[in-house]
């Protein structure tokens, strides 16, 4: 699919890619615009835009609060789809949506994929959707060319990783540790062994997220993964210092 091709093209000139995460509508769509512009201008290779959900089970307190605040302000799925299309048209990097399955199910799988395709969205991350749960989801993904991003965890068996690889495309999202987003991750021998298992299970690029906070964390992934994912850290930065602080932070990650 187009997402994997775009990422591999970027990897020809970089030893690791950067993917960032924002929650749509938090603290506002206008701030989202400013943050995304800062990210792109300072070398981010891919952006994951989260459509807020009331019970984001994979997310820690920072992203949970952002989801709740966005919903409290009335953010809708339609607004998020329209905003995603606007960003994909404005910036020459891949954009993805991340959300939970109930959002897509309630909107209508076919309608959601149709709108995402019209908006040039290249991938979709749905952490609470096992491939067995909705064959139609993966059929629509194939029809529209939107990559379904599947997730490996340290608890995933080799057999399960191979099964997930059969359904996934674009890249594999490797969760750095057990638990939710936000907490610091440690990159020791167990982590290296885990990434070795991930690499053996797929030919897709590997992205590592959950607890990636600084340049040292990004450097620790070089040669082991293809994409470093920074999420909670940038959201906290915007909360504390505003959108303008994002650019210098991103430029200092490599």
C-alpha positions in Angstrom: 0.0 0.0 0.0 1.0 3.6 -0.4 1.8 4.2 3.3 4.6 1.5 3.3 6.0 2.9 0.1 6.1 6.4 1.4 7.7 5.4 4.7 10.4 3.3 2.9 11.2 6.2 0.6 11.8 8.4 3.6 14.0 5.7 5.3 16.4 5.9 2.3 17.6 9.3 3.7 17.2 8.8 7.4 18.3 6.2 10.0 15.0 6.4 11.8 11.7 8.2 11.2 9.6 10.2 13.6 5.9 9.8 14.0 3.9 12.1 16.4 0.5 11.8 17.9 -2.1 14.5 18.5 -5.7 14.4 19.9 -8.0 16.1 17.5 -9.9 19.1 18.9 -7.5 19.3 21.9 -7.0 22.0 23.1 -8.6 23.2 19.8 -8.5 22.5 16.1 -6.6 25.8 15.6 -3.9 24.7 18.0 -3.8 21.3 16.2 -3.1 23.2 13.0 -0.3 25.2 14.6 1.2 22.1 16.2 1.1 20.0 13.0 2.8 22.9 11.1 5.5 23.0 13.7 6.0 19.2 13.5 6.2 19.1 9.7 8.6 22.0 9.5 10.9 20.3 11.9 11.1 17.0 10.3 8.3 14.7 11.4 7.7 12.0 8.9 4.2 10.8 9.8 1.4 12.1 12.1 -1.1 10.0 13.9 -4.3 12.0 14.5 -6.5 10.6 17.3 -10.3 10.9 16.9 -11.3 11.3 20.6 -13.2 8.5 22.4 -14.7 8.5 25.9 -12.9 5.3 27.0 -9.5 5.2 25.3 -8.3 2.0 26.9 -4.7 2.0 25.6 -4.0 5.6 26.7 -2.5 7.0 29.9 -3.6 10.1 31.8 -2.3 12.7 29.5 -4.0 11.4 26.4 -7.1 10.3 28.4 -7.6 13.9 29.6 -7.1 15.3 26.1 -9.7 12.9 24.8 -12.2 13.9 27.5 -11.6 17.6 27.1 -12.0 17.4 23.3 -15.3 15.6 23.6 -16.5 18.0 26.3 -16.0 20.8 23.8 -18.2 18.9 21.3 -15.7 17.5 18.8 -17.4 15.3 16.3 -16.2 12.5 14.0 -17.2 14.5 11.0 -15.1 17.4 12.1 -12.1 15.1 12.6 -12.5 13.6 9.1 -12.7 17.0 7.6 -9.7 18.3 9.5 -7.7 15.2 8.5 -8.5 15.9 4.9 -7.4 19.5 5.3 -4.0 18.5 6.9 -3.3 15.8 4.3 -3.9 18.4 1.5 -1.7 21.0 3.3 1.4 18.9 4.2 3.4 16.5 2.2 3.7 13.7 4.7 1.5 10.6 5.5 -1.4 11.2 7.9 -3.1 8.5 9.9 -6.2 8.3 12.0 -6.1 6.5 15.4 -9.3 5.8 17.2 -11.3 3.0 18.9 -13.6 0.6 17.1 -16.8 1.9 18.5 -16.2 5.3 16.8 -15.9 3.6 13.4 -18.7 1.1 14.0 -21.2 3.8 15.0 -20.2 6.0 12.1 -20.5 3.1 9.7 -17.4 1.2 8.5 -18.0 1.8 4.8 -18.8 5.5 5.3 -15.8 6.0 7.5 -13.4 4.4 5.1 -14.9 6.3 2.2 -14.5 9.6 4.0 -10.9 8.8 5.0 -10.0 7.8 1.5 -11.5 11.0 0.1 -9.3 12.9 2.6 -6.1 11.1 1.5 -5.6 9.4 4.9 -3.1 6.7 4.5 -3.4 4.5 7.6 -5.7 3.6 10.5 -4.8 2.4 14.0 -7.5 0.8 16.1 -6.0 -0.7 19.2 -9.1 -2.5 20.4 -9.9 -4.3 17.1 -8.6 -7.9 16.8 -8.6 -8.9 13.1 -11.1 -11.7 13.9 -13.7 -9.2 15.1 -14.6 -7.4 11.9 -13.6 -9.0 8.5 -15.5 -6.1 6.8 -13.1 -3.6 8.3 -10.1 -5.2 6.6 -12.0 -5.6 3.4 -12.8 -1.9 3.3 -9.1 -1.2 4.2 -8.0 -3.2 1.2 -10.6 -1.6 -1.1 -9.7 1.9 -0.2 -5.9 1.4 0.1 -5.9 2.6 3.7 -3.3 0.6 5.6 -4.7 -1.2 8.7 -1.9 -0.8 11.3 -1.7 -3.7 13.7 -0.1 -3.9 17.1 2.6 -6.1 18.6 3.1 -6.2 22.4 5.7 -7.8 24.6 3.1 -10.3 25.6 2.3 -11.3 22.0 3.4 -14.9 21.1 5.4 -15.6 17.9 2.3 -17.3 16.5 0.1 -14.3 17.2 2.6 -11.9 15.7 2.6 -14.0 12.5 -1.2 -14.0 12.4 -1.4 -10.2 12.9 1.1 -9.7 10.1 -1.2 -11.5 7.7 -3.8 -8.7 8.3 -1.6 -5.7 8.7 -0.1 -3.2 6.3 1.9 0.0 6.3 3.9 -0.8 9.3 3.6 -2.7 12.6 3.2 -0.7 15.8 5.3 -2.3 18.5 4.3 -1.3 22.0 7.5 -0.8 24.0 6.1 -2.2 27.3 3.0 -3.4 29.1 0.5 -0.8 30.2 -0.8 2.4 28.8 0.8 5.4 27.0 2.9 8.0 28.8 5.1 6.2 31.3 8.9 6.0 30.6 10.1 2.9 28.8 13.3 1.1 29.4 15.4 -0.3 26.5 17.4 -3.2 27.9 18.1 -6.8 26.8 14.5 -7.9 27.2 13.4 -5.1 24.9 16.0 -5.9 22.3 14.9 -9.6 22.3 11.3 -8.5 21.9 12.1 -6.3 18.9 14.1 -9.2 17.4 10.9 -11.3 17.6 8.9 -8.5 16.0 11.4 -8.2 13.2 11.3 -11.9 12.5 7.5 -11.9 12.3 7.0 -9.3 9.6 8.6 -7.6 6.6 6.8 -4.4 7.4 8.6 -1.4 9.0 8.5 -1.4 12.8 7.3 1.6 14.8 8.0 1.7 18.5 5.8 3.8 20.8 4.7 4.1 24.5 7.2 6.2 26.6 9.4 7.7 23.9 10.4 11.0 25.4 13.7 12.4 24.2 16.6 12.2 21.8 18.3 9.4 23.9 15.1 7.3 23.5 15.0 7.9 19.8 18.7 7.1 19.4 18.3 3.9 21.4 15.9 2.6 18.6 18.3 3.3 15.7 19.2 0.0 14.0 16.4 -1.8 15.9 13.2 -0.1 14.6 12.3 2.1 11.7 10.0 4.6 13.4 10.0 6.3 16.8 6.6 7.4 18.0 6.3 10.4 20.3 2.8 11.0 21.8 2.2 12.1 25.4 5.4 14.2 25.5 4.3 16.7 22.8 0.8 17.0 24.3 2.3 17.8 27.7 4.6 20.4 26.0 1.7 22.2 24.4 -0.2 22.2 27.7 2.8 23.7 29.5 4.4 26.0 26.9 2.1 26.3 23.9 2.3 25.2 20.3 5.5 27.2 19.5 7.5 24.9 21.9 6.8 21.9 19.7 9.2 22.9 16.8 12.4 23.1 18.9 11.5 19.9 20.7 11.0 17.9 17.5 14.1 19.3 15.9 16.1 18.2 18.9 15.0 14.6 18.7 17.7 13.6 16.2 
